[in-house]
Amino acid sequence: MSIPRNAAPRTVQDPERVAALRRTGLLDGDAEEAFDRMTRLAVKLLRVPAAFISLVDQDRDFYMSAHGFGEPLATSRELTGRTLCHYAIESDRPLIINDARADPAYSLVPTVDSLGVAAYVGVPLAGPEGHVLGSFCAIDHSPRQWTPDEVEVLSELAASARREIELRHRARQAEEQAVRLRELASELTAQVAENRALAEALREARGAPA
């Protein structure tokens, strides 16, 4: 699929997708060893300098893990503007780029220059609600031909990342439900107390013995 180099993929701005991403509660979360372990493994198995797990928000990419990148990305864990991950989330299959610098569809994407990306492979990460939230990617600073085995390895790691994302989403839902149940219980207790007070006031008004 050829994408005009100056066009921003419509999927990035899809309000339903963005809302689903934000409901996960993962944006701006602390770094987690579970995700860092996956990117370290991707770097080792694919023999690449860097790998990352991105969540594509409306106006930025937030990195749940970014192994192999220096500052400021290592600390800020986010990038604004267009990235290759925006194109990766357009499809239900891996985006494979052997040499972004030589491909007119991607050569002007800012991160090709700022991060020194030549070769790129990104696997879309679908969330619990079916929307693509981001991608699991690996890059090389030199052009390379990605092999089917390498793409399969990254796809398997992406599947693990999706499971971790779903677990956190379910945990968040359970926590929200627990909070709501506590609120309902508090409201019910208050209502019972109010009803008792009203009943006592009515008895006193009628002159009935308590």
C-alpha positions in Angstrom: 0.0 0.0 0.0 1.4 3.4 -1.0 0.6 6.3 1.3 1.1 9.9 0.2 4.2 11.1 2.1 2.5 14.2 3.4 -0.7 12.6 4.4 -1.6 11.8 8.0 -3.4 8.4 8.2 -7.1 9.0 9.1 -7.0 6.1 11.7 -4.8 8.2 14.0 -7.5 10.9 14.4 -10.5 8.4 14.7 -12.3 9.7 17.8 -13.6 6.2 18.7 -10.1 4.8 18.5 -8.6 7.6 20.6 -11.4 7.2 23.2 -10.8 3.5 23.4 -7.1 4.1 23.9 -7.7 6.5 26.7 -10.1 4.2 28.4 -7.3 1.7 28.9 -5.6 4.0 31.4 -2.2 3.2 29.9 -1.2 6.6 28.7 1.4 8.3 30.8 1.8 5.2 33.0 5.0 4.3 34.7 7.5 2.1 32.9 6.8 -1.6 33.5 9.2 -4.5 33.5 6.8 -6.7 31.6 6.9 -4.5 28.5 10.6 -3.6 28.9 11.4 -7.3 28.9 9.6 -7.7 25.5 11.5 -4.9 23.8 14.8 -6.2 25.2 14.0 -9.6 23.8 13.0 -8.2 20.4 16.4 -6.4 20.2 18.2 -9.6 21.1 16.3 -12.0 18.8 16.1 -9.6 15.8 19.6 -8.2 16.3 18.4 -4.7 15.9 19.6 -1.5 17.8 16.1 -0.6 19.1 12.5 -1.8 19.6 9.6 -0.1 21.2 5.9 -0.5 22.1 4.0 2.6 21.2 0.5 3.9 21.9 -0.7 6.4 19.3 -2.7 9.2 20.9 -4.4 11.9 18.9 -1.4 14.2 18.9 1.6 12.2 20.2 3.1 8.7 20.5 3.5 7.5 24.1 6.0 4.7 24.6 5.2 2.0 27.0 8.7 0.8 26.4 11.5 2.1 24.2 14.6 0.0 24.4 17.7 1.2 22.6 16.9 4.9 22.5 18.8 7.6 24.3 17.6 11.0 25.6 15.3 12.7 25.5 13.1 9.8 24.4 14.3 7.5 27.2 13.0 9.9 29.8 10.0 11.7 28.1 8.8 8.5 26.5 6.8 10.4 24.0 7.1 12.0 20.5 4.8 14.5 18.9 4.2 14.8 15.2 4.0 12.1 12.5 5.8 8.8 13.0 6.0 5.5 11.2 3.8 4.0 13.9 0.9 6.1 12.5 1.1 4.1 9.3 1.6 0.8 11.1 -1.8 1.1 12.8 -3.6 1.6 9.5 -3.5 -2.1 8.7 -4.2 -5.4 10.4 -0.9 -6.8 9.2 2.7 -5.9 9.9 4.1 -2.8 8.2 7.5 -3.8 6.7 9.9 -1.1 5.4 13.3 -2.2 4.2 14.7 1.3 3.6 12.5 4.2 4.6 15.0 6.8 3.3 14.6 5.4 -0.2 10.9 5.1 -0.1 9.0 8.2 -1.2 6.0 7.1 0.9 8.0 7.4 4.2 11.2 9.3 3.6 9.9 12.6 4.9 8.4 11.1 8.1 10.2 13.2 10.7 11.4 10.2 12.8 13.2 8.7 9.8 15.7 11.5 10.3 15.4 12.3 14.0 15.7 8.7 15.2 17.9 7.5 12.3 15.4 5.0 11.1 16.3 3.1 7.9 14.6 -0.2 8.2 11.3 -0.6 10.2 8.8 -3.3 10.9 5.8 -2.6 13.0 3.0 -4.9 14.2 -0.4 -3.3 15.0 -1.6 -3.7 18.6 -5.4 -4.1 18.8 -7.0 -3.3 22.1 -9.7 -5.2 24.1 -12.4 -3.2 22.2 -11.0 -4.1 18.8 -9.4 -0.7 18.0 -5.8 -0.5 17.1 -4.1 1.3 19.9 -0.5 1.4 18.7 2.3 -0.9 17.5 5.2 -3.1 18.5 8.1 -2.0 16.3 11.7 -2.8 15.6 14.1 -0.6 13.7 17.6 -0.7 12.1 19.8 2.3 11.3 20.8 0.6 8.1 18.6 -0.8 5.3 17.8 -4.5 5.6 15.5 -7.2 4.2 13.2 -8.3 7.0 12.8 -12.1 6.8 9.5 -13.9 7.4 10.9 -15.4 10.5 11.8 -12.0 12.0 8.4 -10.7 11.3 6.9 -13.8 13.0 9.1 -13.3 16.0 7.9 -9.7 16.4 4.3 -10.7 15.8 4.6 -13.3 18.6 6.0 -10.6 21.0 3.2 -8.3 19.9 0.7 -10.9 20.8 2.2 -11.1 24.3 2.0 -7.3 24.5 -1.7 -7.3 23.5 -2.4 -9.8 26.3 -0.6 -7.6 28.9 -2.6 -4.6 27.6 -5.9 -6.6 28.0 -5.0 -7.7 31.5 -4.4 -4.1 32.5 -7.6 -3.0 30.9 -9.6 -5.6 32.8 -7.9 -4.7 36.0 -8.8 -1.0 35.5 -12.4 -2.0 34.7 -12.5 -4.1 37.9 -11.1 -1.3 39.9 -13.7 1.2 38.5 -16.5 -1.3 39.3 -15.2 -1.7 42.8 -15.2 2.0 43.3 -18.7 2.3 41.9 -19.9 -0.5 44.2 -18.4 1.3 47.2 -20.1 4.5 46.1 -23.5 2.7 45.8 -23.1 1.1 49.2 -22.3 4.5 50.7 -25.4 6.0 49.0 -27.6 3.1 50.2 -26.3 3.5 53.7 -27.1 7.2 53.6 -30.5 6.6 52.2 -31.3 4.0 54.9 -30.2 6.5 57.6 -32.3 9.2 56.0 -35.4 6.9 55.8 -35.0 6.0 59.5 -34.7 9.6 60.5 -37.8 10.4 58.5 -39.7 7.6 60.0 -38.7 8.8 63.5 -39.8 12.3 62.7 -43.2 11.1 61.5 -43.7 9.0 64.7 -42.9 12.0 66.9 -45.2 14.3 64.8 -48.1 11.8 65.4 -47.3 11.5 69.1 -46.8 7.8 68.7 -44.5 6.1 71.2 -41.0 5.3 69.9 
